[in-house]
């Protein structure tokens, strides 16, 4: 390799807000690729289960327009992983459709690779039966029922499918679910960078400017991977990196700050040394890559039981003076009401009342002597086997929830509710079911590559 | 007598995937770090008691160059379940702020 391989990471996640000025700076510094991920499991299982993005279409299109224009002008590839928040096939197709629309608007004709990593249930069951799927704590061995419960299952790709697509001439690579690091490491690995620094640089840059001194001071970073380590600097001119801001990023959303398991190996940064290389850049040496048998992490999203919610606000000081007792009595009354009006047909239903302004987040009883709150919001959540039943349970509870008296011989109160109708069908509870890895012989084995080649289109 | 919030300049919690939560204790300097990094108070039992975590799975790391102690524990219920109250686990650290570190 001749000199460091520079990769422009424009933002922590596509749609979060790339900056034209920052991208122009990174390209002027000699970036040879633009790479970013576009999702995470962090916002919950709904996005994989439903195949939808967390972002609105406009914000993703805006970032794509900036990045595709810059990539086309500089003639460097644009690499995007975990498209559409969850990286399922539908999430990827949604992103691809926007990319094609932007290409037409910009008058560019890129060759686009699509890397699909959604998995077939029967195939996974066969691999499970063959002993190729292992659990990660805290889950146990994989049950076929867990596979069946999932709406969609993805395997997190490593860098190899991206490297193959780039070698085949892709101008834009759009990937399904991929490890954040693989998306940012693939270009450097393809061009001969050492694995330790390439993976470590990718981990540091995965959330864009999160590894900089002023975390909200700009969106992206530039990484440069060389034979003896890597450097990282912010794309925003008035921001900088320091050894603490960079090394602290290894803590972020990682259960282990020193060893990171990836497809095909473990990144070990126990011996890494972080030094200030220039006023804005940090150099990192001593990152080690330990090759391991190739595994891909599985993520599966299930839609299970259904919920209906209602919300009230309470300011009545007599109620608030002993809100815990009020909560317990109200909850008991709501259960009785459901038993009386719906009976056994309600099935194995569940009601929870969450006191916002008191203990909704923790669910714990506040310590003795905690002064009463000024007001609370009470969120009613009914969970049942069907949406219709959850809705019926909420309607049965409605008069009690809105007018439950503190003492029985007084006029019925009305608590503050904001909407009519008051009950809101929330849809299913979405949960991640899998925390397992599948061992494969070939990194491409669970990946399907498709192409959209706009070069073939007639010029308009 | 010192509580977590007296000797840490920053404490944060966040999901590390849908099944784990990780807590970072940024101590206010090398002295506090040296004094409390191995404190038995920050052991697995604390996370079992406050968060219902299986103590056998609680992991703890020290990062001396940052004066940070990191503790990761499995969620009592995976992210997004029926009674989820903190999707990102971003508020879970608050229950740790008043933990008394010099308790016998």
Interface residues (C-beta under 8 A of the other chain):
Chain A: X41 X42 X43 X44 X45 X46 X136 X137 X138 X139 X244 X247 X248 X250 X251 X252 X253 X254 X255 X256 X257 X258 X299 X304 X305 X307 X350 X352 X354 X360 X361 X362 X363 X364 X381 X383 X429 X430 X431 X432 X435
Chain B: X14 X15 X16 X17 X18 X19 X20 X22 X24 X54 X57 X59 X61 X63 X65 X66 X68 X70 X72 X74 X75 X78 X79 X80 X81 X82 X83 X85 X86 X87 X88 X91 X94 X95
